[in-house]
Amino acid sequence: MMRIIIISTLLIALSGLWVLRYHAALYSTDVIPNDSMVRIQGYVTSQPYLKASIQIMRIERFQVLSEPFPRFSYGDHVQLIGNIQERLTDSGQTELWLIYPEIRILQETNGVASPLAIRIIASIYGVRQSLQEIFSDLLPEPHASLTAGVVLGVHRSLAQDFERALRQTGTIHVIVASGYNVSVVAGLLMTMLGQFLNRRWVLPLAILGIILYTIMAGGEPPIIRAAIMGSLAFIAQFLGKQYHGLWVLLLTSMLMALISPLLIYDVGFQLSVAATFGILALTPTLTPLLARGVRLLGRNLTEDLGVTLGAQLSVLPILLVHFGSVSWISPLVNLIVVNLVPVIMGFGGLLAGAGFLWLDMARVVALLAWVPLEAFIVVVNWFDGLPLRPISISSHSAWWVAAYYALMFFWIWKSNRHPARAVIQVKRRDE
């Protein structure tokens, strides 16, 4: 009882702090007039990417659209001259854009170098770019982009037709680095390091590996959420403590929102939290029902279907609100391809390592990796070609979303009177 009181008090305090920070962020007085000419010096603070022959990047607080060449990199010190254009985000916040400004790369002078954090992250992004080039050199498209998506969470290089097919079949999430990627990386590091180092050194080095992988995967909200929860899970395992997944999810989400209050409007963050909640709370309820209702599937397929349905049911309102439609066949397609994802990630990791060390071996690995990649692509394209209309809504209301989640919470509560106190084992997959 005392634990519940303490946690409830902490959550109330965090909620109050979030409200204060949210209003401070939403009503910031630091405003630059629209269409005003500005001259800015700063660093490229996001990995630039190409979309329809347009280079998109973030430079300090400004979103920038520029010509595809010259190519810029994370950490470049640049000067921009252009007109500010204001755009309103979903949160009601004004975002500042510079459209095709004059951009000049500045040379570091007087012995002043880029900040250390910028240089470290730029180096990690350099490794990421090298891995993408290895995949592109050794695999055809869209196999190379799919591998980069599964292994590194890079999804901006996908061909538009294949990206649309992934969205139509509800499998776009496989190219977003998530908890499964974190668990694979951490598990591999702990296994390898455990062969050579004392146990007390393995955990901090594994967590350091998680942090580096999180940066390499783009540092987007879903992978940050997964990295925090994954690190806490391994710490709990190391200390011999129980891991309460729902409490950890709640506290992790609130801390992230406290640091960045407007994060609650990020669709990726919403989907990540909702899917993880579904796996932790809905799947344990759904799996026994599926085991009794669909006896022919077998234990493993039943568990996979329970995980898939738990995640899909939890994100359904979010998908309908933001995208207006959701695929009928998404659970079936996910059930078919779910076991291909770890195979693709494994071959992708081998291909990355071989590409750095031995090119001839990398070519052999690429041939082997092509098989699961081709199977994944064929399944997605075949289901995308079926003449099935998705579930669509022309308008939406916050009331039906609230009612949907209220019914879901009530069902979970009825199925398990104390879901938050149940010990949640670390899942084989964490969306």
C-alpha positions as CSV (number, residue, x, y, z in Angstrom):
1,M,0.0,0.0,0.0
2,M,2.8,2.4,0.9
3,R,4.5,1.7,-2.5
4,I,1.3,2.7,-4.3
5,I,1.0,5.9,-2.3
6,I,4.6,6.8,-3.0
7,I,4.3,6.1,-6.7
8,S,1.0,8.0,-7.0
9,T,2.5,11.0,-5.3
10,L,5.5,10.9,-7.6
11,L,3.2,10.7,-10.7
12,I,1.1,13.6,-9.5
13,A,4.3,15.7,-8.9
14,L,5.6,14.8,-12.4
15,S,2.2,15.7,-13.9
16,G,2.3,19.1,-12.3
17,L,5.8,19.8,-13.4
18,W,4.9,18.7,-16.9
19,V,1.9,21.1,-17.0
20,L,4.3,24.0,-16.1
21,R,6.9,23.0,-18.6
22,Y,4.2,22.4,-21.3
23,H,2.8,25.9,-21.0
24,A,6.4,27.4,-20.9
25,A,7.2,25.6,-24.2
26,L,3.9,26.4,-25.8
27,Y,3.8,30.0,-25.1
28,S,7.4,30.9,-25.5
29,T,8.0,34.6,-26.0
30,D,11.1,34.1,-28.2
31,V,9.4,34.9,-31.5
32,I,10.9,35.8,-34.9
33,P,8.6,37.7,-37.2
34,N,7.4,35.8,-40.2
35,D,9.1,36.5,-43.5
36,S,11.9,38.4,-41.8
37,M,15.5,38.1,-43.2
38,V,17.9,36.4,-40.9
39,R,21.6,35.5,-40.8
40,I,22.3,32.5,-38.6
41,Q,25.4,30.7,-37.6
42,G,25.1,27.2,-36.1
43,Y,25.6,23.5,-36.4
44,V,23.6,20.9,-38.3
45,T,21.8,19.1,-35.5
46,S,20.1,16.3,-37.4
47,Q,21.2,13.9,-40.0
48,P,20.3,15.4,-43.3
49,Y,18.3,13.3,-45.7
50,L,16.9,13.5,-49.2
51,K,13.2,13.4,-50.0
52,A,12.1,13.9,-53.6
53,S,15.4,15.7,-54.5
54,I,15.1,18.0,-51.5
55,Q,17.7,18.0,-48.7
56,I,16.0,18.3,-45.3
57,M,17.9,19.0,-42.1
58,R,17.7,20.9,-38.8
59,I,20.2,23.6,-38.0
60,E,19.9,24.6,-34.3
61,R,16.1,25.5,-33.9
62,F,15.4,25.9,-37.6
63,Q,14.1,23.4,-40.1
64,V,15.8,23.8,-43.4
65,L,15.0,22.8,-47.0
66,S,17.8,23.0,-49.5
67,E,19.1,21.8,-52.8
68,P,20.3,18.2,-52.9
69,F,23.9,19.3,-53.4
70,P,26.2,20.0,-51.8
71,R,25.4,17.3,-49.2
72,F,25.7,18.4,-45.6
73,S,26.5,16.2,-42.6
74,Y,25.6,16.2,-38.9
75,G,27.9,18.6,-37.1
76,D,28.7,20.9,-40.0
77,H,29.2,24.5,-38.9
78,V,27.3,26.6,-41.3
79,Q,26.0,30.1,-42.0
80,L,22.5,30.6,-43.4
81,I,20.9,33.7,-44.9
82,G,17.2,33.5,-45.8
83,N,13.6,34.4,-45.0
84,I,11.8,32.8,-42.0
85,Q,8.6,31.0,-42.7
86,E,6.3,30.1,-39.9
87,R,4.4,26.8,-39.9
88,L,1.9,25.7,-37.3
89,T,2.5,22.2,-35.8
90,D,-0.3,19.8,-34.5
91,S,0.5,21.1,-31.0
92,G,-0.2,24.7,-32.0
93,Q,3.4,25.6,-31.7
94,T,5.1,27.8,-34.3
95,E,7.9,26.0,-36.1
96,L,10.5,28.1,-38.0
97,W,11.5,27.1,-41.5
98,L,14.1,28.4,-43.9
99,I,13.3,27.4,-47.5
100,Y,16.3,27.2,-49.9
101,P,18.4,29.7,-47.9
102,E,22.0,30.6,-48.9
103,I,24.2,28.2,-47.0
104,R,27.9,28.4,-46.5
105,I,30.1,25.9,-44.5
106,L,32.3,27.7,-42.0
107,Q,35.8,26.6,-41.3
108,E,36.8,26.3,-37.6
109,T,39.2,29.1,-36.8
110,N,41.4,30.3,-33.9
111,G,41.7,26.8,-32.7
112,V,38.0,26.6,-31.8
113,A,36.5,23.2,-32.6
114,S,33.0,21.9,-32.6
115,P,31.5,21.0,-29.2
116,L,32.6,17.5,-28.0
117,A,29.1,16.1,-28.0
118,I,28.6,17.3,-31.6
119,R,31.9,15.6,-32.7
120,I,31.0,12.3,-30.9
121,I,27.5,12.1,-32.5
122,A,28.9,13.1,-35.9
123,S,31.4,10.2,-35.6
124,I,28.6,7.8,-34.8
125,Y,26.5,9.1,-37.7
126,G,29.6,8.6,-39.9
127,V,29.6,4.9,-38.9
128,R,25.9,4.8,-39.7
129,Q,26.4,6.3,-43.1
130,S,29.2,3.7,-43.8
131,L,26.9,0.9,-42.9
132,Q,24.2,2.2,-45.2
133,E,26.8,2.3,-48.0
134,I,27.7,-1.3,-47.3
135,F,24.1,-2.4,-47.6
136,S,23.6,-0.3,-50.8
137,D,26.8,-1.7,-52.4
138,L,26.0,-5.4,-51.7
139,L,22.2,-5.6,-51.9
140,P,19.7,-4.5,-54.6
141,E,16.8,-2.2,-53.8
142,P,14.5,-2.3,-51.9
143,H,16.5,-5.0,-50.1
144,A,19.2,-2.6,-49.1
145,S,16.8,0.1,-47.7
146,L,14.8,-2.6,-45.9
147,T,18.0,-3.9,-44.2
148,A,19.0,-0.3,-43.2
149,G,15.5,0.2,-41.8
150,V,15.4,-3.0,-39.8
151,V,19.0,-2.8,-38.5
152,L,19.4,1.0,-38.1
153,G,15.9,2.4,-38.2
154,V,16.7,4.4,-41.4
155,H,13.4,4.7,-43.3
156,R,13.9,7.9,-45.3
157,S,15.7,6.1,-48.2
158,L,12.9,3.7,-49.0
159,A,11.3,3.8,-52.5
160,Q,7.9,5.5,-52.3
161,D,6.1,2.5,-53.7
162,F,7.5,0.1,-51.2
163,E,7.0,2.5,-48.3
164,R,3.4,2.9,-49.3
165,A,3.0,-0.9,-49.4
166,L,4.5,-1.1,-45.9
167,R,2.0,1.5,-44.6
168,Q,-1.0,-0.2,-46.4
169,T,-0.2,-3.6,-44.9
170,G,0.6,-2.2,-41.4
171,T,4.2,-3.3,-41.4
172,I,5.9,0.1,-41.5
173,H,6.9,-0.3,-37.8
174,V,9.5,-2.9,-38.8
175,I,11.8,-0.2,-40.2
176,V,11.6,1.8,-36.9
177,A,14.3,0.9,-34.4
178,S,12.4,-0.3,-31.3
179,G,12.7,-2.4,-28.2
180,Y,13.4,-5.5,-30.1
181,N,16.5,-3.9,-31.6
182,V,17.6,-2.8,-28.2
183,S,17.1,-6.2,-26.6
184,V,19.1,-7.9,-29.4
185,V,22.0,-5.4,-29.1
186,A,22.1,-5.5,-25.3
187,G,21.8,-9.3,-25.2
188,L,24.6,-9.7,-27.8
189,L,26.9,-7.3,-25.9
190,M,26.2,-9.0,-22.5
191,T,26.9,-12.4,-24.0
192,M,30.1,-11.4,-25.7
193,L,31.4,-9.2,-22.9
194,G,30.5,-11.8,-20.3
195,Q,33.1,-14.2,-21.9
196,F,36.0,-11.9,-21.1
197,L,35.0,-9.4,-18.3
198,N,33.9,-9.5,-14.7
199,R,30.1,-9.3,-14.3
200,R,30.2,-5.9,-12.7
201,W,31.7,-4.4,-15.9
202,V,29.4,-6.1,-18.3
203,L,26.2,-4.2,-17.3
204,P,27.6,-0.6,-17.7
205,L,29.3,-1.5,-21.0
206,A,26.1,-3.0,-22.3
207,I,24.2,0.1,-21.3
208,L,26.9,2.2,-23.0
209,G,26.3,0.0,-26.1
210,I,22.6,0.7,-25.9
211,I,23.2,4.4,-25.8
212,L,25.6,4.3,-28.8
213,Y,23.1,2.2,-30.8
214,T,20.3,4.6,-29.8
215,I,22.2,7.5,-31.2
216,M,23.2,5.5,-34.4
217,A,19.5,4.6,-34.9
218,G,18.6,8.3,-35.0
219,G,17.7,9.0,-31.4
220,E,14.0,9.3,-32.2
221,P,11.4,9.0,-29.3
222,P,10.5,5.3,-29.9
223,I,14.1,4.1,-29.7
224,I,14.9,6.4,-26.7
225,R,11.8,5.0,-24.9
226,A,12.9,1.5,-25.7
227,A,16.5,2.2,-24.6
228,I,15.5,3.5,-21.2
229,M,13.2,0.6,-20.6
230,G,15.7,-1.9,-21.9
231,S,18.5,-0.5,-19.7
232,L,16.2,-0.6,-16.6
233,A,15.3,-4.2,-17.4
234,F,18.9,-5.3,-17.6
235,I,19.7,-3.4,-14.4
236,A,16.8,-5.2,-12.6
237,Q,18.1,-8.5,-13.9
238,F,21.6,-7.7,-12.8
239,L,20.4,-6.8,-9.3
240,G,18.0,-9.7,-9.1
241,K,15.0,-7.5,-8.8
242,Q,11.5,-7.8,-10.3
243,Y,10.8,-5.7,-13.4
244,H,7.4,-4.1,-13.3
245,G,6.9,-3.3,-17.0
246,L,3.8,-1.1,-16.8
247,W,5.2,1.1,-14.0
248,V,8.5,1.4,-15.9
249,L,6.6,2.3,-19.1
250,L,4.5,5.0,-17.3
251,L,7.5,6.6,-15.5
252,T,9.7,6.5,-18.6
253,S,7.0,8.1,-20.7
254,M,6.3,10.8,-18.1
255,L,10.0,11.6,-17.7
256,M,10.5,11.9,-21.5
257,A,7.5,14.2,-21.7
258,L,8.8,16.2,-18.7
259,I,12.1,16.8,-20.5
260,S,10.3,17.6,-23.8
261,P,6.7,18.5,-23.0
262,L,5.5,18.8,-26.7
263,L,6.6,15.2,-27.2
264,I,3.1,14.1,-26.5
265,Y,2.1,15.3,-30.0
266,D,4.8,13.2,-31.7
267,V,3.0,10.4,-33.5
268,G,6.0,8.0,-33.2
269,F,6.1,8.5,-29.5
270,Q,2.3,7.9,-29.2
271,L,2.5,4.7,-31.3
272,S,5.5,3.4,-29.4
273,V,4.0,3.9,-25.9
274,A,0.6,2.6,-27.0
275,A,2.0,-0.5,-28.7
276,T,4.2,-1.3,-25.7
277,F,1.3,-0.9,-23.4
278,G,-0.7,-3.3,-25.5
279,I,2.1,-5.9,-25.4
280,L,2.5,-5.6,-21.6
281,A,-1.2,-5.3,-20.6
282,L,-3.3,-6.7,-23.4
283,T,-1.2,-9.6,-24.6
284,P,-1.3,-11.6,-21.3
285,T,-5.1,-11.3,-21.5
286,L,-5.5,-12.1,-25.2
287,T,-3.1,-15.1,-25.4
288,P,-5.1,-17.5,-23.2
289,L,-8.3,-16.6,-25.1
290,L,-6.5,-17.3,-28.4
291,A,-5.1,-20.5,-27.1
292,R,-8.6,-21.8,-26.3
293,G,-10.2,-20.4,-29.4
294,V,-7.6,-21.2,-32.0
295,R,-6.1,-24.5,-31.0
296,L,-4.5,-25.3,-34.4
297,L,-2.0,-22.5,-34.3
298,G,0.3,-24.0,-31.7
299,R,1.9,-22.2,-28.7
300,N,4.5,-20.1,-30.6
301,L,2.0,-18.8,-33.2
302,T,-0.6,-18.2,-30.5
303,E,1.9,-16.0,-28.6
304,D,3.0,-14.2,-31.8
305,L,-0.7,-13.5,-32.6
306,G,-1.3,-12.3,-29.0
307,V,1.6,-9.9,-29.2
308,T,0.5,-8.6,-32.7
309,L,-3.2,-8.2,-31.7
310,G,-2.2,-6.5,-28.4
311,A,-0.1,-3.9,-30.1
312,Q,-2.6,-3.4,-33.0
313,L,-5.6,-2.9,-30.8
314,S,-3.7,-0.4,-28.7
315,V,-2.6,1.7,-31.6
316,L,-5.9,1.5,-33.6
317,P,-7.4,4.9,-32.5
318,I,-4.0,6.7,-33.0
319,L,-3.7,5.3,-36.5
320,L,-7.3,6.3,-37.4
321,V,-6.9,9.8,-36.0
322,H,-3.6,10.6,-37.6
323,F,-3.9,8.7,-40.9
324,G,-7.6,8.2,-41.4
325,S,-7.4,4.5,-42.2
326,V,-5.9,1.2,-41.0
327,S,-5.5,-2.1,-42.8
328,W,-7.8,-5.0,-42.2
329,I,-5.0,-7.5,-43.0
330,S,-2.4,-5.9,-40.8
331,P,-2.5,-8.6,-38.0
332,L,-2.3,-11.4,-40.6
333,V,0.6,-9.8,-42.5
334,N,2.5,-9.1,-39.2
335,L,1.9,-12.7,-38.1
336,I,3.5,-14.0,-41.3
337,V,6.5,-11.7,-41.4
338,V,7.2,-11.3,-37.7
339,N,9.7,-14.2,-37.6
340,L,11.5,-12.9,-40.6
341,V,12.5,-9.6,-38.8
342,P,15.0,-11.2,-36.4
343,V,16.5,-13.2,-39.3
344,I,16.9,-10.0,-41.3
345,M,18.4,-8.2,-38.4
346,G,20.9,-11.0,-37.7
347,F,22.0,-11.2,-41.3
348,G,22.2,-7.3,-41.4
349,G,24.5,-7.3,-38.4
350,L,26.7,-10.0,-40.0
351,L,26.7,-8.1,-43.3
352,A,27.8,-4.9,-41.5
353,G,30.6,-6.6,-39.7
354,A,31.8,-8.5,-42.8
355,G,31.6,-5.4,-44.9
356,F,34.1,-3.7,-42.7
357,L,36.4,-6.7,-42.3
358,W,36.3,-8.9,-45.5
359,L,34.5,-7.9,-48.6
360,D,34.4,-11.4,-50.2
361,M,32.8,-12.8,-47.1
362,A,30.3,-9.9,-47.1
363,R,29.2,-10.9,-50.6
364,V,28.4,-14.4,-49.4
365,V,26.5,-13.0,-46.4
366,A,24.6,-10.7,-48.8
367,L,23.5,-13.7,-50.9
368,L,22.2,-15.4,-47.8
369,A,20.5,-12.2,-46.5
370,W,18.7,-11.8,-49.8
371,V,16.5,-14.8,-49.1
372,P,14.6,-13.5,-46.0
373,L,14.6,-10.0,-47.4
374,E,13.0,-11.2,-50.7
375,A,10.4,-13.3,-48.7
376,F,9.5,-10.2,-46.7
377,I,9.1,-8.0,-49.8
378,V,7.1,-10.6,-51.7
379,V,4.6,-11.1,-48.8
380,V,4.2,-7.3,-48.3
381,N,3.7,-6.6,-52.0
382,W,1.3,-9.5,-52.5
383,F,-1.0,-8.4,-49.7
384,D,-0.7,-4.8,-50.8
385,G,-2.0,-5.9,-54.2
386,L,-5.2,-7.4,-52.8
387,P,-8.3,-5.3,-53.7
388,L,-9.2,-4.8,-50.0
389,R,-10.4,-1.4,-48.7
390,P,-8.9,-0.3,-45.4
391,I,-10.9,0.7,-42.4
392,S,-11.4,4.4,-42.8
393,I,-13.0,7.3,-41.0
394,S,-13.9,10.7,-42.5
395,S,-14.0,12.5,-39.2
396,H,-12.9,11.8,-35.7
397,S,-13.7,13.0,-32.2
398,A,-11.8,12.8,-29.0
399,W,-14.9,11.3,-27.4
400,W,-14.8,8.0,-29.2
401,V,-11.0,7.8,-28.7
402,A,-11.6,8.3,-24.9
403,A,-14.4,5.8,-24.9
404,Y,-12.3,3.2,-26.8
405,Y,-9.4,3.4,-24.3
406,A,-11.8,3.5,-21.3
407,L,-13.4,0.2,-22.5
408,M,-9.9,-1.2,-23.0
409,F,-8.7,-0.3,-19.6
410,F,-12.0,-1.6,-18.0
411,W,-11.5,-4.9,-19.8
412,I,-7.9,-5.2,-18.6
413,W,-9.0,-4.3,-15.1
414,K,-11.7,-7.0,-15.2
415,S,-9.3,-9.6,-16.5
416,N,-6.6,-8.8,-14.0
417,R,-7.6,-6.7,-11.1
418,H,-4.1,-5.5,-10.4
419,P,-2.3,-5.3,-13.7
420,A,0.3,-2.7,-12.6
421,R,1.4,-5.0,-9.7
422,A,1.8,-8.0,-11.9
423,V,5.4,-8.8,-12.8
424,I,6.0,-8.4,-16.5
425,Q,8.7,-10.5,-17.9
426,V,10.9,-8.9,-20.6
427,K,9.3,-9.8,-23.9
428,R,11.0,-11.4,-26.8
429,R,9.7,-8.5,-28.8
430,D,9.0,-4.9,-27.6
431,E,7.4,-2.7,-30.2
